Amino acid sequence: MKVRDREKIILEILQEKQLVSVDELSRKFGVSVVTIRKDLQHLEDEGKLVRTFGGAAAGGVESREQQRLEAIDRIAARTAEEIRDGDCVILNAGSTTLLTARKFQKLRELTVITNSVSIARELSVQEEIQLILLGGEMTANAVFTHGGAAIGQLEQYKADKVILSASGISCRTGITTRHMEAADLFHKMIERADEVFVVADDTKVGFESFYYVSDLKVADKVITNRCEASEAELCKMEKMGIEVIRC
């Protein structure tokens, strides 16, 4: 794996966990602690994290992170506009899908199927939404469910739409995730929906994460933020017949 790809994944982990150890990263990537320390030093030099004793903490240039959060919120708002009253929607676990779920308040007779504990908690108070939390194995940090039981349960349902938050989307390598245990479930989510929406901010466009989920051709629409750096890849997607929504 290239250094830049490894660094992107480190930043993704910090966005979710806030703290990470050198030993944990060394085991995850299968590289030496010396290599990880060099990665962390480089990222700190770029202002993207703060090194701590034995690891690193989320931090860095606040304005850049704020811009990214604003971009994700725009993506979520635009994605929610694609959902109609009465729809059955599958949402996988992800920060963008969580923000999208928070924008479902005005929808009626909506059915939501998800493997995300956070999304289930968010929507459980909304009486107009029928909520189905997929059972199965739980991640150690209780973020989402996965495994054969969850996949088997999903076989019982047919959805109008799936909103898939990806770690990476690329014309060459398709849809990828950094969660090995969730890749098969995400693939099944795509199979069980009539229409596939892939949501990803510009940092995920053209990026390949650890585990393959599906060819990008399964996507009906890709919803992302406007960014000059990702425009060439987005144009390739449009040539593949995928509708790209920039917001």
Helices and strands as residue ranges (DSSP letters): H 3-17, E 19-21, H 22-29, H 33-45, E 49-52, E 55-58, H 62-80, E 88-91, H 95-101, E 110-114, H 117-123, E 129-133, E 137-138, E 145-146, H 148-154, E 159-165, E 168-170, E 174-177, G 180-182, H 183-191, E 193-199, E 211-214, G 216-218, E 221-224, G 228-230, H 231-239, E 243-246
